[in-house]
Structure formats: C-alpha cells, structure tokens
Amino acid sequence: MHSLPLDLADGLKASADASEAWLDITPLARNEFICWVEDAKQPATRERRIRRTREELEQGMRRPCCWPGCRHRERNGK
C-alpha cells in the first residue's frame, strides 16, 4: 500500500465532499488514486491528477477514471 502524499492530502482537504468520499472508499481504492497520482512524471501532470482525484471523488467515482490499476499490486487471480 502507498502512503498518502502531502500534496494529495492537501488537495482532498480543499473539498469537504472529496474528503468525505475519500474516507468512504476502500483502502484498495485509495491506493489506486495514490498510485495514479504518484505515477505522474511531470509536476503539471501530478497537479492535474490531484485536481481530477478531488473532482472524481466529488462526483461519486470510487476509482480513477481510465486507470488500469496500480502496477505495484500483486495480481494472483484470487
């Protein structure tokens, strides 16, 4: 599992709805959002993904849109 980075935590704090949704999603779903943000190579992309994370959570989405999933997660078919 990934740790919540400070910039993403700050982005979530900017919205009560996003913060509430963050607490309501599963740890695996949180990990997917964190990995998606951390996978960005450019600072501008990272900022955009943090903003989109907040927006998607506000819209009720529970996983990052169009993200194949954390490449660090073990996929063992179970």
PyMOL Python script that loads the backbone (N, CA, C, O; Angstrom):
from pymol import cmd

cmd.read_pdbstr("""\
ATOM      1  N   MET A   1       0.840  -1.188   0.000  1.00  0.00           N
ATOM      2  CA  MET A   1       0.000   0.000   0.000  1.00  0.00           C
ATOM      3  C   MET A   1       0.879   1.243   0.000  1.00  0.00           C
ATOM      4  O   MET A   1       1.957   1.276   0.593  1.00  0.00           O
ATOM      5  N   HIS A   2       0.382   2.249  -0.679  1.00  0.00           N
ATOM      6  CA  HIS A   2       1.090   3.520  -0.765  1.00  0.00           C
ATOM      7  C   HIS A   2       0.660   4.446   0.372  1.00  0.00           C
ATOM      8  O   HIS A   2      -0.471   4.369   0.850  1.00  0.00           O
ATOM      9  N   SER A   3       1.557   5.307   0.794  1.00  0.00           N
ATOM     10  CA  SER A   3       1.230   6.324   1.800  1.00  0.00           C
ATOM     11  C   SER A   3       0.616   7.528   1.101  1.00  0.00           C
ATOM     12  O   SER A   3       0.952   7.841  -0.040  1.00  0.00           O
ATOM     13  N   LEU A   4      -0.286   8.192   1.802  1.00  0.00           N
ATOM     14  CA  LEU A   4      -0.934   9.378   1.247  1.00  0.00           C
ATOM     15  C   LEU A   4       0.072  10.526   1.188  1.00  0.00           C
ATOM     16  O   LEU A   4       0.544  10.988   2.227  1.00  0.00           O
ATOM     17  N   PRO A   5       0.407  10.994  -0.034  1.00  0.00           N
ATOM     18  CA  PRO A   5       1.355  12.106  -0.139  1.00  0.00           C
ATOM     19  C   PRO A   5       0.723  13.417   0.343  1.00  0.00           C
ATOM     20  O   PRO A   5      -0.490  13.605   0.247  1.00  0.00           O
ATOM     21  N   LEU A   6       1.545  14.296   0.849  1.00  0.00           N
ATOM     22  CA  LEU A   6       1.045  15.557   1.415  1.00  0.00           C
ATOM     23  C   LEU A   6       0.280  16.401   0.409  1.00  0.00           C
ATOM     24  O   LEU A   6      -0.748  16.986   0.751  1.00  0.00           O
ATOM     25  N   ASP A   7       0.767  16.474  -0.838  1.00  0.00           N
ATOM     26  CA  ASP A   7       0.068  17.312  -1.817  1.00  0.00           C
ATOM     27  C   ASP A   7      -1.314  16.764  -2.149  1.00  0.00           C
ATOM     28  O   ASP A   7      -2.246  17.537  -2.370  1.00  0.00           O
ATOM     29  N   LEU A   8      -1.460  15.451  -2.187  1.00  0.00           N
ATOM     30  CA  LEU A   8      -2.784  14.870  -2.414  1.00  0.00           C
ATOM     31  C   LEU A   8      -3.674  15.089  -1.186  1.00  0.00           C
ATOM     32  O   LEU A   8      -4.855  15.405  -1.327  1.00  0.00           O
ATOM     33  N   ALA A   9      -3.123  14.926  -0.008  1.00  0.00           N
ATOM     34  CA  ALA A   9      -3.894  15.179   1.218  1.00  0.00           C
ATOM     35  C   ALA A   9      -4.398  16.620   1.248  1.00  0.00           C
ATOM     36  O   ALA A   9      -5.549  16.871   1.604  1.00  0.00           O
ATOM     37  N   ASP A  10      -3.533  17.565   0.872  1.00  0.00           N
ATOM     38  CA  ASP A  10      -3.939  18.971   0.831  1.00  0.00           C
ATOM     39  C   ASP A  10      -5.037  19.188  -0.206  1.00  0.00           C
ATOM     40  O   ASP A  10      -5.981  19.940   0.031  1.00  0.00           O
ATOM     41  N   GLY A  11      -4.910  18.528  -1.354  1.00  0.00           N
ATOM     42  CA  GLY A  11      -5.934  18.648  -2.394  1.00  0.00           C
ATOM     43  C   GLY A  11      -7.279  18.125  -1.936  1.00  0.00           C
ATOM     44  O   GLY A  11      -8.318  18.699  -2.262  1.00  0.00           O
ATOM     45  N   LEU A  12      -7.265  17.038  -1.181  1.00  0.00           N
ATOM     46  CA  LEU A  12      -8.517  16.484  -0.666  1.00  0.00           C
ATOM     47  C   LEU A  12      -9.138  17.380   0.398  1.00  0.00           C
ATOM     48  O   LEU A  12     -10.359  17.515   0.476  1.00  0.00           O
ATOM     49  N   LYS A  13      -8.279  17.996   1.222  1.00  0.00           N
ATOM     50  CA  LYS A  13      -8.774  18.883   2.285  1.00  0.00           C
ATOM     51  C   LYS A  13      -9.488  20.107   1.721  1.00  0.00           C
ATOM     52  O   LYS A  13     -10.289  20.732   2.416  1.00  0.00           O
ATOM     53  N   ALA A  14      -9.206  20.450   0.474  1.00  0.00           N
ATOM     54  CA  ALA A  14      -9.825  21.617  -0.156  1.00  0.00           C
ATOM     55  C   ALA A  14     -11.310  21.403  -0.432  1.00  0.00           C
ATOM     56  O   ALA A  14     -12.018  22.350  -0.773  1.00  0.00           O
ATOM     57  N   SER A  15     -11.784  20.172  -0.288  1.00  0.00           N
ATOM     58  CA  SER A  15     -13.187  19.870  -0.572  1.00  0.00           C
ATOM     59  C   SER A  15     -13.741  18.932   0.492  1.00  0.00           C
ATOM     60  O   SER A  15     -13.251  17.817   0.669  1.00  0.00           O
ATOM     61  N   ALA A  16     -14.754  19.391   1.187  1.00  0.00           N
ATOM     62  CA  ALA A  16     -15.388  18.545   2.206  1.00  0.00           C
ATOM     63  C   ALA A  16     -15.994  17.296   1.582  1.00  0.00           C
ATOM     64  O   ALA A  16     -15.915  16.212   2.160  1.00  0.00           O
ATOM     65  N   ASP A  17     -16.603  17.440   0.393  1.00  0.00           N
ATOM     66  CA  ASP A  17     -17.207  16.283  -0.280  1.00  0.00           C
ATOM     67  C   ASP A  17     -16.153  15.258  -0.670  1.00  0.00           C
ATOM     68  O   ASP A  17     -16.359  14.057  -0.493  1.00  0.00           O
ATOM     69  N   ALA A  18     -15.025  15.723  -1.200  1.00  0.00           N
ATOM     70  CA  ALA A  18     -13.952  14.804  -1.593  1.00  0.00           C
ATOM     71  C   ALA A  18     -13.364  14.131  -0.361  1.00  0.00           C
ATOM     72  O   ALA A  18     -13.083  12.933  -0.384  1.00  0.00           O
ATOM     73  N   SER A  19     -13.179  14.885   0.709  1.00  0.00           N
ATOM     74  CA  SER A  19     -12.637  14.312   1.945  1.00  0.00           C
ATOM     75  C   SER A  19     -13.557  13.235   2.499  1.00  0.00           C
ATOM     76  O   SER A  19     -13.094  12.185   2.944  1.00  0.00           O
ATOM     77  N   GLU A  20     -14.855  13.494   2.473  1.00  0.00           N
ATOM     78  CA  GLU A  20     -15.826  12.520   2.964  1.00  0.00           C
ATOM     79  C   GLU A  20     -15.832  11.275   2.080  1.00  0.00           C
ATOM     80  O   GLU A  20     -15.878  10.150   2.579  1.00  0.00           O
ATOM     81  N   ALA A  21     -15.785  11.483   0.767  1.00  0.00           N
ATOM     82  CA  ALA A  21     -15.763  10.353  -0.159  1.00  0.00           C
ATOM     83  C   ALA A  21     -14.490   9.529   0.024  1.00  0.00           C
ATOM     84  O   ALA A  21     -14.530   8.301  -0.054  1.00  0.00           O
ATOM     85  N   TRP A  22     -13.355  10.202   0.269  1.00  0.00           N
ATOM     86  CA  TRP A  22     -12.082   9.510   0.479  1.00  0.00           C
ATOM     87  C   TRP A  22     -12.179   8.535   1.655  1.00  0.00           C
ATOM     88  O   TRP A  22     -11.672   7.416   1.592  1.00  0.00           O
ATOM     89  N   LEU A  23     -12.831   8.973   2.711  1.00  0.00           N
ATOM     90  CA  LEU A  23     -12.980   8.121   3.889  1.00  0.00           C
ATOM     91  C   LEU A  23     -13.956   6.979   3.654  1.00  0.00           C
ATOM     92  O   LEU A  23     -13.917   5.968   4.355  1.00  0.00           O
ATOM     93  N   ASP A  24     -14.837   7.142   2.662  1.00  0.00           N
ATOM     94  CA  ASP A  24     -15.867   6.146   2.386  1.00  0.00           C
ATOM     95  C   ASP A  24     -15.394   5.049   1.426  1.00  0.00           C
ATOM     96  O   ASP A  24     -15.981   3.968   1.396  1.00  0.00           O
ATOM     97  N   ILE A  25     -14.348   5.310   0.647  1.00  0.00           N
ATOM     98  CA  ILE A  25     -13.886   4.294  -0.302  1.00  0.00           C
ATOM     99  C   ILE A  25     -12.966   3.290   0.402  1.00  0.00           C
ATOM    100  O   ILE A  25     -12.462   3.552   1.494  1.00  0.00           O
ATOM    101  N   THR A  26     -12.764   2.173  -0.224  1.00  0.00           N
ATOM    102  CA  THR A  26     -11.947   1.112   0.368  1.00  0.00           C
ATOM    103  C   THR A  26     -10.463   1.499   0.361  1.00  0.00           C
ATOM    104  O   THR A  26     -10.049   2.359  -0.416  1.00  0.00           O
ATOM    105  N   PRO A  27      -9.676   0.872   1.217  1.00  0.00           N
ATOM    106  CA  PRO A  27      -8.232   1.115   1.181  1.00  0.00           C
ATOM    107  C   PRO A  27      -7.619   0.801  -0.184  1.00  0.00           C
ATOM    108  O   PRO A  27      -6.691   1.484  -0.617  1.00  0.00           O
ATOM    109  N   LEU A  28      -8.125  -0.216  -0.856  1.00  0.00           N
ATOM    110  CA  LEU A  28      -7.617  -0.551  -2.191  1.00  0.00           C
ATOM    111  C   LEU A  28      -7.921   0.577  -3.180  1.00  0.00           C
ATOM    112  O   LEU A  28      -7.078   0.924  -4.007  1.00  0.00           O
ATOM    113  N   ALA A  29      -9.112   1.141  -3.094  1.00  0.00           N
ATOM    114  CA  ALA A  29      -9.472   2.250  -3.982  1.00  0.00           C
ATOM    115  C   ALA A  29      -8.608   3.474  -3.684  1.00  0.00           C
ATOM    116  O   ALA A  29      -8.171   4.160  -4.608  1.00  0.00           O
ATOM    117  N   ARG A  30      -8.360   3.751  -2.416  1.00  0.00           N
ATOM    118  CA  ARG A  30      -7.475   4.862  -2.056  1.00  0.00           C
ATOM    119  C   ARG A  30      -6.084   4.635  -2.641  1.00  0.00           C
ATOM    120  O   ARG A  30      -5.463   5.554  -3.175  1.00  0.00           O
ATOM    121  N   ASN A  31      -5.612   3.409  -2.534  1.00  0.00           N
ATOM    122  CA  ASN A  31      -4.298   3.058  -3.058  1.00  0.00           C
ATOM    123  C   ASN A  31      -4.240   3.304  -4.571  1.00  0.00           C
ATOM    124  O   ASN A  31      -3.218   3.761  -5.083  1.00  0.00           O
ATOM    125  N   GLU A  32      -5.328   3.006  -5.285  1.00  0.00           N
ATOM    126  CA  GLU A  32      -5.360   3.230  -6.732  1.00  0.00           C
ATOM    127  C   GLU A  32      -5.218   4.723  -7.048  1.00  0.00           C
ATOM    128  O   GLU A  32      -4.456   5.096  -7.941  1.00  0.00           O
ATOM    129  N   PHE A  33      -5.938   5.568  -6.329  1.00  0.00           N
ATOM    130  CA  PHE A  33      -5.814   7.013  -6.554  1.00  0.00           C
ATOM    131  C   PHE A  33      -4.397   7.490  -6.239  1.00  0.00           C
ATOM    132  O   PHE A  33      -3.823   8.276  -6.993  1.00  0.00           O
ATOM    133  N   ILE A  34      -3.836   7.019  -5.130  1.00  0.00           N
ATOM    134  CA  ILE A  34      -2.485   7.441  -4.745  1.00  0.00           C
ATOM    135  C   ILE A  34      -1.476   7.013  -5.804  1.00  0.00           C
ATOM    136  O   ILE A  34      -0.630   7.809  -6.212  1.00  0.00           O
ATOM    137  N   CYS A  35      -1.558   5.769  -6.250  1.00  0.00           N
ATOM    138  CA  CYS A  35      -0.613   5.274  -7.248  1.00  0.00           C
ATOM    139  C   CYS A  35      -0.756   6.056  -8.548  1.00  0.00           C
ATOM    140  O   CYS A  35       0.241   6.362  -9.203  1.00  0.00           O
ATOM    141  N   TRP A  36      -1.985   6.378  -8.923  1.00  0.00           N
ATOM    142  CA  TRP A  36      -2.239   7.147 -10.147  1.00  0.00           C
ATOM    143  C   TRP A  36      -1.561   8.512 -10.058  1.00  0.00           C
ATOM    144  O   TRP A  36      -0.920   8.949 -11.014  1.00  0.00           O
ATOM    145  N   VAL A  37      -1.696   9.179  -8.933  1.00  0.00           N
ATOM    146  CA  VAL A  37      -1.051  10.484  -8.729  1.00  0.00           C
ATOM    147  C   VAL A  37       0.470  10.319  -8.724  1.00  0.00           C
ATOM    148  O   VAL A  37       1.181  11.092  -9.366  1.00  0.00           O
ATOM    149  N   GLU A  38       0.957   9.332  -8.016  1.00  0.00           N
ATOM    150  CA  GLU A  38       2.404   9.148  -7.889  1.00  0.00           C
ATOM    151  C   GLU A  38       3.060   8.701  -9.192  1.00  0.00           C
ATOM    152  O   GLU A  38       4.267   8.872  -9.365  1.00  0.00           O
ATOM    153  N   ASP A  39       2.286   8.135 -10.100  1.00  0.00           N
ATOM    154  CA  ASP A  39       2.820   7.655 -11.372  1.00  0.00           C
ATOM    155  C   ASP A  39       3.097   8.798 -12.356  1.00  0.00           C
ATOM    156  O   ASP A  39       3.771   8.592 -13.366  1.00  0.00           O
ATOM    157  N   ALA A  40       2.588   9.984 -12.072  1.00  0.00           N
ATOM    158  CA  ALA A  40       2.814  11.137 -12.958  1.00  0.00           C
ATOM    159  C   ALA A  40       4.296  11.491 -12.997  1.00  0.00           C
ATOM    160  O   ALA A  40       4.963  11.533 -11.963  1.00  0.00           O
ATOM    161  N   LYS A  41       4.799  11.740 -14.189  1.00  0.00           N
ATOM    162  CA  LYS A  41       6.220  12.050 -14.341  1.00  0.00           C
ATOM    163  C   LYS A  41       6.511  13.558 -14.307  1.00  0.00           C
ATOM    164  O   LYS A  41       7.602  13.979 -13.921  1.00  0.00           O
ATOM    165  N   GLN A  42       5.542  14.347 -14.707  1.00  0.00           N
ATOM    166  CA  GLN A  42       5.709  15.804 -14.748  1.00  0.00           C
ATOM    167  C   GLN A  42       4.914  16.443 -13.603  1.00  0.00           C
ATOM    168  O   GLN A  42       3.824  15.975 -13.273  1.00  0.00           O
ATOM    169  N   PRO A  43       5.450  17.504 -12.998  1.00  0.00           N
ATOM    170  CA  PRO A  43       4.711  18.190 -11.926  1.00  0.00           C
ATOM    171  C   PRO A  43       3.318  18.659 -12.371  1.00  0.00           C
ATOM    172  O   PRO A  43       2.362  18.587 -11.599  1.00  0.00           O
ATOM    173  N   ALA A  44       3.208  19.135 -13.607  1.00  0.00           N
ATOM    174  CA  ALA A  44       1.898  19.603 -14.094  1.00  0.00           C
ATOM    175  C   ALA A  44       0.905  18.445 -14.180  1.00  0.00           C
ATOM    176  O   ALA A  44      -0.279  18.614 -13.890  1.00  0.00           O
ATOM    177  N   THR A  45       1.387  17.279 -14.577  1.00  0.00           N
ATOM    178  CA  THR A  45       0.516  16.104 -14.650  1.00  0.00           C
ATOM    179  C   THR A  45       0.085  15.689 -13.252  1.00  0.00           C
ATOM    180  O   THR A  45      -1.076  15.343 -13.033  1.00  0.00           O
ATOM    181  N   ARG A  46       0.999  15.721 -12.325  1.00  0.00           N
ATOM    182  CA  ARG A  46       0.670  15.372 -10.939  1.00  0.00           C
ATOM    183  C   ARG A  46      -0.383  16.322 -10.387  1.00  0.00           C
ATOM    184  O   ARG A  46      -1.346  15.876  -9.763  1.00  0.00           O
ATOM    185  N   GLU A  47      -0.218  17.618 -10.605  1.00  0.00           N
ATOM    186  CA  GLU A  47      -1.197  18.607 -10.138  1.00  0.00           C
ATOM    187  C   GLU A  47      -2.564  18.348 -10.768  1.00  0.00           C
ATOM    188  O   GLU A  47      -3.590  18.429 -10.093  1.00  0.00           O
ATOM    189  N   ARG A  48      -2.573  18.038 -12.058  1.00  0.00           N
ATOM    190  CA  ARG A  48      -3.830  17.767 -12.756  1.00  0.00           C
ATOM    191  C   ARG A  48      -4.492  16.511 -12.178  1.00  0.00           C
ATOM    192  O   ARG A  48      -5.711  16.475 -12.009  1.00  0.00           O
ATOM    193  N   ARG A  49      -3.698  15.492 -11.877  1.00  0.00           N
ATOM    194  CA  ARG A  49      -4.267  14.261 -11.319  1.00  0.00           C
ATOM    195  C   ARG A  49      -4.798  14.470  -9.913  1.00  0.00           C
ATOM    196  O   ARG A  49      -5.792  13.850  -9.535  1.00  0.00           O
ATOM    197  N   ILE A  50      -4.170  15.314  -9.142  1.00  0.00           N
ATOM    198  CA  ILE A  50      -4.689  15.632  -7.810  1.00  0.00           C
ATOM    199  C   ILE A  50      -6.035  16.351  -7.940  1.00  0.00           C
ATOM    200  O   ILE A  50      -6.987  16.043  -7.223  1.00  0.00           O
ATOM    201  N   ARG A  51      -6.098  17.308  -8.860  1.00  0.00           N
ATOM    202  CA  ARG A  51      -7.360  18.020  -9.087  1.00  0.00           C
ATOM    203  C   ARG A  51      -8.442  17.052  -9.559  1.00  0.00           C
ATOM    204  O   ARG A  51      -9.577  17.102  -9.085  1.00  0.00           O
ATOM    205  N   ARG A  52      -8.084  16.170 -10.495  1.00  0.00           N
ATOM    206  CA  ARG A  52      -9.064  15.202 -11.003  1.00  0.00           C
ATOM    207  C   ARG A  52      -9.487  14.216  -9.923  1.00  0.00           C
ATOM    208  O   ARG A  52     -10.649  13.809  -9.888  1.00  0.00           O
ATOM    209  N   THR A  53      -8.583  13.827  -9.051  1.00  0.00           N
ATOM    210  CA  THR A  53      -8.947  12.944  -7.941  1.00  0.00           C
ATOM    211  C   THR A  53     -10.028  13.609  -7.098  1.00  0.00           C
ATOM    212  O   THR A  53     -11.039  12.991  -6.763  1.00  0.00           O
ATOM    213  N   ARG A  54      -9.803  14.869  -6.762  1.00  0.00           N
ATOM    214  CA  ARG A  54     -10.789  15.612  -5.971  1.00  0.00           C
ATOM    215  C   ARG A  54     -12.121  15.674  -6.718  1.00  0.00           C
ATOM    216  O   ARG A  54     -13.171  15.402  -6.137  1.00  0.00           O
ATOM    217  N   GLU A  55     -12.081  16.028  -7.994  1.00  0.00           N
ATOM    218  CA  GLU A  55     -13.308  16.162  -8.785  1.00  0.00           C
ATOM    219  C   GLU A  55     -14.033  14.824  -8.933  1.00  0.00           C
ATOM    220  O   GLU A  55     -15.256  14.760  -8.810  1.00  0.00           O
ATOM    221  N   GLU A  56     -13.280  13.762  -9.195  1.00  0.00           N
ATOM    222  CA  GLU A  56     -13.908  12.461  -9.375  1.00  0.00           C
ATOM    223  C   GLU A  56     -14.547  11.968  -8.079  1.00  0.00           C
ATOM    224  O   GLU A  56     -15.634  11.389  -8.106  1.00  0.00           O
ATOM    225  N   LEU A  57     -13.895  12.188  -6.966  1.00  0.00           N
ATOM    226  CA  LEU A  57     -14.492  11.817  -5.681  1.00  0.00           C
ATOM    227  C   LEU A  57     -15.746  12.634  -5.413  1.00  0.00           C
ATOM    228  O   LEU A  57     -16.733  12.102  -4.904  1.00  0.00           O
ATOM    229  N   GLU A  58     -15.721  13.920  -5.751  1.00  0.00           N
ATOM    230  CA  GLU A  58     -16.909  14.774  -5.579  1.00  0.00           C
ATOM    231  C   GLU A  58     -18.075  14.279  -6.433  1.00  0.00           C
ATOM    232  O   GLU A  58     -19.238  14.451  -6.067  1.00  0.00           O
ATOM    233  N   GLN A  59     -17.757  13.664  -7.569  1.00  0.00           N
ATOM    234  CA  GLN A  59     -18.786  13.153  -8.485  1.00  0.00           C
ATOM    235  C   GLN A  59     -19.243  11.742  -8.122  1.00  0.00           C
ATOM    236  O   GLN A  59     -20.109  11.170  -8.783  1.00  0.00           O
ATOM    237  N   GLY A  60     -18.648  11.187  -7.060  1.00  0.00           N
ATOM    238  CA  GLY A  60     -19.065   9.872  -6.608  1.00  0.00           C
ATOM    239  C   GLY A  60     -18.281   8.708  -7.200  1.00  0.00           C
ATOM    240  O   GLY A  60     -18.610   7.548  -6.953  1.00  0.00           O
ATOM    241  N   MET A  61     -17.258   9.007  -7.971  1.00  0.00           N
ATOM    242  CA  MET A  61     -16.444   7.927  -8.531  1.00  0.00           C
ATOM    243  C   MET A  61     -15.608   7.311  -7.413  1.00  0.00           C
ATOM    244  O   MET A  61     -15.164   8.002  -6.496  1.00  0.00           O
ATOM    245  N   ARG A  62     -15.403   6.011  -7.506  1.00  0.00           N
ATOM    246  CA  ARG A  62     -14.714   5.304  -6.437  1.00  0.00           C
ATOM    247  C   ARG A  62     -13.345   4.781  -6.859  1.00  0.00           C
ATOM    248  O   ARG A  62     -12.616   4.222  -6.040  1.00  0.00           O
ATOM    249  N   ARG A  63     -12.995   4.957  -8.119  1.00  0.00           N
ATOM    250  CA  ARG A  63     -11.685   4.582  -8.649  1.00  0.00           C
ATOM    251  C   ARG A  63     -11.293   5.611  -9.704  1.00  0.00           C
ATOM    252  O   ARG A  63     -12.165   6.266 -10.277  1.00  0.00           O
ATOM    253  N   PRO A  64      -9.991   5.766  -9.972  1.00  0.00           N
ATOM    254  CA  PRO A  64      -9.575   6.711 -11.010  1.00  0.00           C
ATOM    255  C   PRO A  64     -10.123   6.293 -12.371  1.00  0.00           C
ATOM    256  O   PRO A  64     -10.084   5.120 -12.743  1.00  0.00           O
ATOM    257  N   CYS A  65     -10.624   7.263 -13.090  1.00  0.00           N
ATOM    258  CA  CYS A  65     -11.154   7.002 -14.426  1.00  0.00           C
ATOM    259  C   CYS A  65     -10.011   6.635 -15.372  1.00  0.00           C
ATOM    260  O   CYS A  65      -8.963   7.280 -15.372  1.00  0.00           O
ATOM    261  N   CYS A  66     -10.220   5.616 -16.159  1.00  0.00           N
ATOM    262  CA  CYS A  66      -9.296   5.237 -17.235  1.00  0.00           C
ATOM    263  C   CYS A  66      -7.914   4.849 -16.722  1.00  0.00           C
ATOM    264  O   CYS A  66      -6.922   5.090 -17.410  1.00  0.00           O
ATOM    265  N   TRP A  67      -7.821   4.269 -15.563  1.00  0.00           N
ATOM    266  CA  TRP A  67      -6.551   3.848 -14.967  1.00  0.00           C
ATOM    267  C   TRP A  67      -6.562   2.325 -14.889  1.00  0.00           C
ATOM    268  O   TRP A  67      -7.475   1.747 -14.299  1.00  0.00           O
ATOM    269  N   PRO A  68      -5.563   1.668 -15.472  1.00  0.00           N
ATOM    270  CA  PRO A  68      -5.559   0.196 -15.464  1.00  0.00           C
ATOM    271  C   PRO A  68      -5.320  -0.407 -14.086  1.00  0.00           C
ATOM    272  O   PRO A  68      -5.519  -1.607 -13.894  1.00  0.00           O
ATOM    273  N   GLY A  69      -4.904   0.393 -13.146  1.00  0.00           N
ATOM    274  CA  GLY A  69      -4.676  -0.100 -11.792  1.00  0.00           C
ATOM    275  C   GLY A  69      -3.219  -0.006 -11.393  1.00  0.00           C
ATOM    276  O   GLY A  69      -2.329   0.118 -12.235  1.00  0.00           O
ATOM    277  N   CYS A  70      -2.999  -0.066 -10.119  1.00  0.00           N
ATOM    278  CA  CYS A  70      -1.660   0.059  -9.559  1.00  0.00           C
ATOM    279  C   CYS A  70      -0.775  -1.074 -10.062  1.00  0.00           C
ATOM    280  O   CYS A  70      -1.115  -2.247  -9.910  1.00  0.00           O
ATOM    281  N   ARG A  71       0.340  -0.732 -10.648  1.00  0.00           N
ATOM    282  CA  ARG A  71       1.244  -1.755 -11.167  1.00  0.00           C
ATOM    283  C   ARG A  71       2.011  -2.441 -10.042  1.00  0.00           C
ATOM    284  O   ARG A  71       2.667  -3.457 -10.269  1.00  0.00           O
ATOM    285  N   HIS A  72       1.933  -1.899  -8.845  1.00  0.00           N
ATOM    286  CA  HIS A  72       2.620  -2.488  -7.705  1.00  0.00           C
ATOM    287  C   HIS A  72       1.806  -3.591  -7.030  1.00  0.00           C
ATOM    288  O   HIS A  72       2.339  -4.379  -6.248  1.00  0.00           O
ATOM    289  N   ARG A  73       0.512  -3.637  -7.341  1.00  0.00           N
ATOM    290  CA  ARG A  73      -0.373  -4.614  -6.693  1.00  0.00           C
ATOM    291  C   ARG A  73      -0.123  -6.002  -7.266  1.00  0.00           C
ATOM    292  O   ARG A  73       0.001  -6.179  -8.478  1.00  0.00           O
ATOM    293  N   GLU A  74      -0.054  -6.955  -6.395  1.00  0.00           N
ATOM    294  CA  GLU A  74       0.126  -8.337  -6.824  1.00  0.00           C
ATOM    295  C   GLU A  74      -1.179  -8.835  -7.426  1.00  0.00           C
ATOM    296  O   GLU A  74      -2.244  -8.681  -6.828  1.00  0.00           O
ATOM    297  N   ARG A  75      -1.095  -9.428  -8.602  1.00  0.00           N
ATOM    298  CA  ARG A  75      -2.266  -9.976  -9.248  1.00  0.00           C
ATOM    299  C   ARG A  75      -2.085 -11.501  -9.288  1.00  0.00           C
ATOM    300  O   ARG A  75      -1.351 -12.035 -10.119  1.00  0.00           O
ATOM    301  N   ASN A  76      -2.757 -12.164  -8.392  1.00  0.00           N
ATOM    302  CA  ASN A  76      -2.587 -13.610  -8.307  1.00  0.00           C
ATOM    303  C   ASN A  76      -3.857 -14.375  -8.638  1.00  0.00           C
ATOM    304  O   ASN A  76      -3.911 -15.594  -8.480  1.00  0.00           O
ATOM    305  N   GLY A  77      -4.888 -13.656  -9.101  1.00  0.00           N
ATOM    306  CA  GLY A  77      -6.125 -14.320  -9.517  1.00  0.00           C
ATOM    307  C   GLY A  77      -7.030 -14.737  -8.379  1.00  0.00           C
ATOM    308  O   GLY A  77      -8.043 -15.401  -8.601  1.00  0.00           O
ATOM    309  N   LYS A  78      -6.683 -14.362  -7.182  1.00  0.00           N
ATOM    310  CA  LYS A  78      -7.537 -14.740  -6.041  1.00  0.00           C
ATOM    311  C   LYS A  78      -8.418 -13.602  -5.634  1.00  0.00           C
ATOM    312  O   LYS A  78      -9.202 -13.734  -4.694  1.00  0.00           O
TER     313      LYS A  78
END
""", "prot")
cmd.dss("prot")
cmd.show_as("cartoon", "prot")
cmd.util.cbc("prot")
cmd.orient("prot")
